[in-house]
Amino acid sequence: MSDLTGRVRGPLAPSTAVERPLSIDDVEIHGGPLGRWQQINREASIPLGLEQMEKSGAAPNLRLAAGEAGGAFQGYRFQDSDLYKQLEAVAWEHSRHPDDAYRSFVAGSAALLARAQRPDGYLNSHYQVVKPDRIFAELEYSHEMYCAGHLFQAAVAAARAGLGEELLGVARRFADLLVRRFLVDGDDGIDGHAEVETALVELYRLTGERPYLELARKLIDNRGKGLIKSTGMGPLYAQDHLPVREADTAVSHAVRQLYLEAGGVDVAVETADADLLASSVRRWEDLVATKTSITGGHGSRHDGEAFGERYELPPDRAYNESCAAIASIHWNWRLLLATGHGRYADLIERTLYNAFAASTSADGTRFFYVNPLQRRADLFEDAYLGRRREWFACACCPPNIMRLVSSLGHYVATAGDESVSVHQYVPGVIRAGGAVLDVETDYPWHGRVRFTVRSAPGGAWTLRLRVPAWSTAGDLTPGADGYAAIRREWQAGDTFTLDLDLTPRIVRPHRRIDALRGCAAIERGPLVYCFEQIDQDTELDDLALAPGAALRTVERDLPGIGRTVLVEAGALRLPPAPPRGLPYTTGADAAPAARATATAVPYYQWDNRDGGVMRVWMPLA
Ligand SMILES: [Zn+2]
């Protein structure tokens, strides 16, 4: 088995790992939902994003900074980061589908950034144009290092995707400035929004420049020392309330916390810091058990885009920012590579097919910022609820979504010692550890996954297949790590079939989640389902799932959605709630009026039709 670590063309290339990541182009995705998402990303989302780089001010702001244009700065102080994420999306897309338009976008952007960059390496259009006297003076809310981190990740992507090193040159000049100021000269500042830590580690992995890693470690170790003085939101908002190693639960701004975790795991892996890794695992266990939506979404509060208290998981007001789902996938991927444990791949799958996939419309032209589990008829006025939108004033989510979709192949499989591990089931080809595997499957609509060995390295090696926690796998028994291991002297032409159980299931919440007490949801395979008004023949809000509800699956091709599998559940239609007086009574609930059927659609496919009422959690009659 060959070691792929040193030449990974993908977002993450740790120098040591239990499971070694593959290059994006080592995995071909030929259809299924992931293939469909990549197709619409290329055909609809990325073109729309490229247009927005001009419209939203991201590129014009840099022309201002370069002294090449007049006018006013547009947008937020972190507007540059939209361009960086867009560049990363284009770079990964280019690595699978080379395109001259992508090449010239990256080259043109890199040249513009180089012209906008100050001679000392500093680069941030907002501070150069609007507040040149406040550079590095208000790190608690400036997002200067946050933007730098996204620049570094874009530059790493462009270099690994074969798009030249001009962007990398820009990134390194800025990273060298950060090293001089915040490592060598001893400035103890940290950015209020974590992100640069994980980016610095990847820049180290690409270039071998150890000071980038040392700075990342310092930034992790400096958080929680009270160095952030005035975010206006208190120290919790920037996870500055406790040293990272001592914190036992995820708090406040969800995206900041989750990017901080990704950076912490990266630093832990590269510095063999078992204590730092263990602290991240401890918070993961608490977060999964007490603060995670059924969709994998994170952040139950609009106020501060924040995690709530333990078990505070309201379905209607759930914030579940699209970026939080992405950050969670990034963090779980790092934990999976570091430990080899399938529970992280399980959560990646749940988050990917639900909280993340729901962020984008079926045609790839509209996006959610907030991903609640219920929409009432009268919520349409709220800025970030209601329907998906083409873009946002604060547009962190759309280009973040695009960079993950264009790199999805990176998250499918890994190579280990004499093993190939498959974490996500998609039709296509996997090249890992000297083996080439063809994968045929109609997952997640059907549970059969068939592997054919196209070519194999000599000798015995192990095919490790993740058995999701919700499934059996025929005669296969997964180990404690969640993987079934099949060790053989595999030969070209050998086949192996995995059968996962996609029987729909009724899921109940833990009793401590007050907002969900008395409710149930439906899952099938990795998909969480929801009920939309358009699929019911009566008012959705008057339906309740019947005790022991029978569940029936129906395959459909629906206008606006495309291919799907609906689940029909036995339900009861309750008498309409009385329209007058207080909605509280000392009397018994009214008797159910009639038997009915409630029809559920995969949550990720919601809001592609009439924009009516939706709920994931249904009351039990
Ligand atoms: Zn976002």
Boltz pocket constraint, residues with backbone or C-beta under 6 A from the ligand:
constraints:
  - pocket:
      binder: B
      contacts: [[A, 321], [A, 322], [A, 323], [A, 324], [A, 369], [A, 394], [A, 395], [A, 396], [A, 397], [A, 398], [A, 400]]
      max_distance: 6.0
